[in-house]
Structures are given as C-alpha cells and as structure tokens.
C-alpha cells in the first residue's frame, strides 16, 4: 500500500510540475509580448524580438508534441492512442513549420506569400482533424438539444466570420459611389478675365528667374541618387522556391480558414460530448487550445490582408503560444487520469 501510494503521489507531483511549467511558459511569453511587441513610433520590431517570439512558440508546440506522444505510447490511455498520435504529429509539424517560417522571414528577410513552412502547416491541420475525429469515431455521440444548438451557433458564427475575412477588402467609396460629395457640389470655376493694367514695357527678367528655381531640384535629385539601393542577398534556390509556390497562395488561404473552422467545430463537439465526465478537464483544455489557434490564425489573416505594412509579432499572436500550452496541459491531464483509473481498477481487483 505504501509503495503504491508513493508511486501515485510521485505521478501527481510530476503532472503538477508539467502543468506548472506550461503555465510558467505562458506567463513568460505574455510578459515578453506585453513589454516588447509594440515598437517605438516610426520603428520596426528588432530581429531579437522576432527570434524570441518564435522561440516561445517552438518550445510550446514541441513540448505539447512530446506529451501527446507519451499518451500515444501508453496502452492505458482512455481516449485512444490514435487520438494523441494525430494531435502529437500536428504539434510536431507546427513546430517545424514555425522554424522554417522564422528562417524565411527573419533570417532571410523575405516577405513571401508561401514558404517552406507551409509544407508543415498544412499537415498540422490534417493531423489535428484526424486525431480529434478519432476521439468519437468509435463512440456514439449522445448530445442534448442545447448542445447541438451550441455547436450550430458556433459553427454559424465562425463560418460567417471566415466568409467575411476571405472577401477582398472594401472598394474605396470613390469607385462605388462616383466622385465624393465635395467634388460633386463644388461650383465650376471659370477662368478669370485678364486685366489690361500691366504696362506693355514691363517684362520678367530672363536672368533672375531661371537661376532661382531649378537648383534645389537638381540638388535633391543628386541626394536621391546617392542613397544606396537595397540589395537582395537571398540564395537563388530561395527565389526559385518562392516563384514556384506563389500560385498556391489563394488556395492555401482558403484551406487555412476552412481548416480552422472545422477544427473549432470538432473541438466544441468533443467538449460537449465529454461534458461533466471525469475526462472533461483534458478536453476543456483541448477545446480552449483549438479556440486559441482559431483566434491567432484569423487575426493573422486579417492583419496581413487588411492592415498596411503589418509585421508579424503582434500581441494577438500570443494565442499561438497559448494554443501549444493548452494542448500540452490537456495531454498531461489525460495521461494522469488514465493512469489513476488503471491503478484504481487494479486495487478493486
């Protein structure tokens, strides 16, 4: 009895340590974003900030991947090993995609529409969807009417927002409604009649006026010509990859939006399916992680399409880190509950 109690106590302490470490990572990332995400007026964010934000994100998703693979490797896991295999592969792919995206954007200084990171971001959503579907593939969903209505409401709102987001930015009012009201109501100006009061002998001097005005223009052109041109030092293979992947931009934009909506709907369904049960704690974390992923992706889509000169690393992007942290906490809680259930059944036997 004492040995089993000590083992269960050590297991609970390890889970508490994991959850505490995940929370500490989220708090540290929040402080980092709050202190350094807003640059000084007229300046851009430094490279060290971009590297730091990416490091928080990579650590969050890689740690969540390790915790999910631990669940997959455990035969005692209740929700199914395939569930955590899919989620773990999704976390791993997202971490690798973030590394490639940081290399492309920060290290190389590229602003490509599609990069090599998208080759890992796309499988992330596929693996996440597969893993979550496996959670209720072998079970029968018995949801109440209010639960189905909740799922339908969340689906309708998310689809409506995604549809609005994928539309092109609004056309300027001058093109939709013709000329502005000021231009329409302004009176037509007539040329004033010339007055015959100037003496015919008074003429502008041809010596003073030519020498007064052109000199500043010539000097400005010389100054502009002295400014060094921006040199593109990117390797040739990077440029060729960008040119080859550029036609995929529109397709990937639609895929990411639809994938976010689909994963959000599945996470909500799973949360309501496990509502009130013993394992609802882990799926609450999973649903919250999917919601954070949805917020960060939708914000990034909105910022890159409707905000001018947006630079990645904004405060709202911290929800990506929160998503990885919550996936890890959900995996840790699931592992602890599954082990405690198995130990309790052995004692009763």
TORROTI-57845 format. One line per 5 residues: number of its first residue (from 1); their letters; for each residue x, y, z of C-alpha. Coordinates in steps of 0.02 Angstrom, whole numbers. Each point is the difference from the previous one (the first is absolute). Layout:
// TORROTI-57845
NUM) a) X:Y:Z; ...
***
This chain:
// TORROTI-57845
1) xxxxx) 0:0:0; 139:121:45; 94:-32:-163; -157:24:-105; -42:158:94
6) xxxxx) 174:69:-25; -6:-41:-185; -168:86:-21; 65:150:98; 155:11:-110
11) xxxxx) -108:-10:-155; -114:139:62; 152:107:41; 70:-27:-176; -166:53:-78
16) xxxxx) -6:152:112; 178:43:-52; -45:-15:-184; -155:109:18; 100:128:102
21) xxxxx) 137:4:-132; -128:26:-139; -84:141:96; 170:79:36; 40:-6:-186
26) xxxxx) -165:86:-42; 28:136:131; 178:32:-59; -60:13:-181; -139:120:53
31) xxxxx) 124:113:89; 118:-6:-150; -138:51:-120; -69:135:114; 171:80:24
36) xxxxx) 72:-10:-175; -138:-30:-127; -39:185:-25; 147:86:-88; 45:182:17
41) xxxxx) -87:120:-121; 80:-6:-171; 100:-157:39; -20:-185:-35; 18:-144:119
46) xxxxx) 180:-59:20; 56:-170:-57; 35:-60:178; -185:25:41; -53:-105:-150
51) xxxxx) 121:-138:51; -62:7:180; -183:-11:-49; 37:-147:-115; 99:-86:136
56) xxxxx) -148:7:120; -112:-71:-134; 120:-140:-47; 25:-53:181; -188:-1:31
61) xxxxx) -41:-111:-150; 149:-117:19; -40:-29:184; -182:-32:-45; 58:-122:-134
66) xxxxx) 105:-96:127; -145:-11:123; -118:-60:-137; 123:-133:-57; 15:-57:181
71) xxxxx) -188:-29:0; 11:-91:-166; 135:-114:70; -105:-43:153; -119:-149:-22
76) xxxxx) -101:62:149; -61:160:-83; -190:5:3; -44:111:-146; 102:-104:-123
81) xxxxx) 180:-2:-56; -42:57:-177; -74:159:70; 163:54:77; 103:-62:-145
86) xxxxx) -94:118:-116; 10:147:120; 184:-34:36; 44:-4:-185; -95:162:-23
91) xxxxx) 98:84:140; 164:-64:-71; -40:63:-175; -51:170:66; 163:19:95
96) xxxxx) 103:-46:-153; -104:119:-107; 34:141:123; 188:-32:-12; -6:9:-189
101) xxxxx) -112:154:3; 119:90:119; 149:-45:-109; -92:64:-154; -68:161:72
106) xxxxx) 124:54:133; 167:-74:-51; -18:20:-188; -110:154:13; -124:-64:-128
111) xxxxx) -184:45:-13; -58:-146:-104; -183:-46:-15; 43:-186:13; 156:-75:78
116) xxxxx) 65:-172:46; -84:19:169; -169:-24:-84; 50:-178:-44; -8:-36:187
121) xxxxx) -143:117:47; -119:-89:-119; 30:-175:75; -24:78:173; -185:29:-30
126) xxxxx) -22:-167:-86; 77:-95:146; -98:101:128; -164:-32:-90; 40:-186:-14
131) xxxxx) 48:-16:183; -155:89:62; -116:-99:-112; 76:-161:69; -55:57:174
136) xxxxx) -183:-33:-40; 16:-115:-152; -23:-156:108; -128:82:114; -178:54:-21
141) xxxxx) -35:184:24; -148:26:115; -18:188:4; -151:92:66; -95:127:-99
146) xxxxx) 85:149:81; 169:-78:-37; -41:-20:-185; -64:179:-2; 163:59:78
151) xxxxx) 102:-91:-131; -109:72:-138; 15:177:68; 190:-10:12; 9:-74:-174
156) xxxxx) -111:138:-72; 98:140:82; 170:-70:-49; -55:-33:-179; -73:174:-17
161) xxxxx) 157:81:67; 111:-107:-112; -106:45:-151; 16:185:37; 185:-19:28
166) xxxxx) 32:-88:-166; -87:136:-98; 107:134:-77; 17:165:93; -135:127:-32
171) xxxxx) 12:102:-157; 28:186:31; -158:102:3; 59:107:-145; -10:-152:-113
176) xxxxx) -167:-62:65; -99:161:12; 89:108:-127; 87:158:52; -2:58:181
181) xxxxx) -137:120:55; 121:146:8; 50:-24:-180; -182:-13:-55; -61:158:87
186) xxxxx) 149:109:-35; -42:140:-122; 81:1:-169; 145:120:1; 13:118:-146
191) xxxxx) 160:74:-60; 19:181:55; 4:128:-138; 173:75:-19; 19:180:52
196) xxxxx) 83:125:-116; 87:96:139; 178:-62:-25; 107:115:-102; 58:-79:-163
201) xxxxx) 180:51:34; 12:-97:166; 62:-177:-35; 74:-132:117; 188:0:2
206) xxxxx) 71:-152:-92; 155:1:111; -70:-16:177; -140:-129:-13; 88:-146:-88
211) xxxxx) 140:-3:128; -111:6:155; -111:-154:-12; 88:-146:-86; 149:-12:119
216) xxxxx) -93:-80:150; -80:-127:-115; 168:-48:-72; 75:-13:174; -144:-111:59
221) xxxxx) 25:-116:-147; 184:-13:40; -39:-42:181; -126:-132:-51; 125:-75:-121
226) xxxxx) 126:-18:141; -115:-111:106; 55:-182:-8; -119:-120:-83; -64:-149:99
231) xxxxx) 96:-155:-48; -86:-169:-2; 123:-127:68; -120:-147:7; 63:-163:-76
236) xxxxx) -61:-45:-172; -88:-156:63; -103:107:118; -58:111:-143; -40:-150:-109
241) xxxxx) -101:-80:140; -99:160:26; -37:13:-186; -55:-182:-7; -113:13:154
246) xxxxx) -76:172:-35; -149:-69:-100; -54:-100:155; -36:155:105; -188:14:-34
251) xxxxx) -28:-187:25; 96:-2:164; -96:151:65; -166:-88:-24; 70:-162:72
256) xxxxx) 62:81:160; -165:90:31; -106:-155:-31; 117:-110:103; -11:119:149
261) xxxxx) -190:0:-7; -6:-190:-15; 118:-29:147; -96:125:107; -164:-91:-34
266) xxxxx) 77:-170:41; 78:66:161; -167:73:55; -88:-165:-36; 129:-98:100
271) xxxxx) -12:121:145; -189:-20:9; 11:-188:-25; 116:-20:150; -91:134:100
276) xxxxx) -14:-39:186; 100:-160:-13; 161:-46:85; 102:37:-155; -83:165:-39
281) xxxxx) 147:97:72; 121:-55:-135; -125:34:-139; -38:171:69; 183:39:-24
286) xxxxx) -3:-73:-176; -153:103:-47; 80:158:71; 159:-39:-98; -99:-17:-161
291) xxxxx) -88:164:38; 168:88:29; 67:-70:-163; -155:66:-88; 21:175:74
296) xxxxx) 184:12:-47; -27:-64:-178; -148:115:-31; 94:149:67; 152:-37:-108
301) xxxxx) -113:-17:-152; -87:164:40; 162:94:35; 92:-58:-156; -146:38:-118
306) xxxxx) -79:157:74; 138:89:96; 136:92:-93; 181:-45:32; -41:-126:135
311) xxxxx) 150:-84:79; -22:-167:84; 21:-6:188; -154:96:57; -75:-23:172
316) xxxxx) -146:-106:-61; 123:-128:-70; 33:-57:178; -155:-110:-20; 109:-117:-103
321) xxxxx) 108:-27:154; -155:-19:109; -62:-133:-121; 157:-105:16; -1:20:189
326) xxxxx) -182:-54:15; 27:-151:-113; 143:-52:114; -102:23:159; -143:-101:-74
331) xxxxx) 118:-142:-44; 76:1:175; -171:-5:84; -58:-142:-111; 156:-101:41
336) xxxxx) -21:26:187; -185:-45:0; 29:-156:-104; 137:-62:116; -100:35:157
341) xxxxx) -151:-92:-73; 104:-153:-41; 81:-3:173; -173:16:81; -69:-147:-99
346) xxxx) 149:-108:51; -32:37:183; -182:-49:-14; 51:-161:-86
***
